[in-house]
Amino acid sequence: MFEEFAPHIHFRTSNSFDSNIGLISTEDKKVLIDTGTGMHSESLQRDLDRLGTSFKDITDIVLTHSHIDHIGGVMAVLKESNPTIHLHKTEAEMINSGDMTLTLSSHFGVKLPPITIDNLLEEGDIITFGDVNLEVLHTPGHSLGSICLFEKSKSLMFTGDTMFPGGSFGRVDFPTGSPKQLVASLKRLSKINFEIALAGHLHPIRHDASRSARNSYQSAKMMFRIQS
């Protein structure tokens, strides 16, 4: 089920391979942050129903990166509505050219049809939905186009698969993964003051997310033996 973490910002934690999913619900916008694999779209629809919305109402989908467990659910939404899809340009350009390699769909035996990315995001972009302003932080390492979304006024960040709770972080052994880039991205997050972190997997960090970011940074430095 979705839980409200700030005005207009809800978050749904997954207990499966699916990614966690965010929902921004304003008067004229209904926005999903990541979509899961699509394997449990009926369950997602039921949870949206509880908030008085549905796939038909979704106006935008913002993807923290294009791995299948985050992008696969796009197809279920596209059957019901025509949302604007946002993704960092390094991965969006590949998908728009028809190259689905970075989705890892074939790696998991799934065939994704072509998807059009409408808004190619870049570092520093601000995506505004009502009074929710998401700053795009390009944080490569887990994948080349991984991003975090920082809502400064609410001290909240969607961290995708860059940073997880408990001092953990995203894996780097998929295509375009990079230990060096991940450590640099975590170092960047460790210097930002934010209270709440809503990660792509595992549970939300409800308090002092900055401390968790510092722990993830130090853990990654030690694991990969990178001085940064």
Secondary structure by P-SEA (a helix, b strand, c coil): ccccccccbbbbbbcccccbbbbbbcccbbbbcccccccaaaaaaaaaaaaccccccccbbbbcccccccccaaaaaaaccccccccccaaaaaaaaccccccccccccccccccccccccccbbbbbcccbbbbbbbccccccbbbbbbcccccccccccccccccbbbbcccccccaaaaaaaaaaaaaccccccccccccccccaaaaaaaaaaaaaaaaacccc
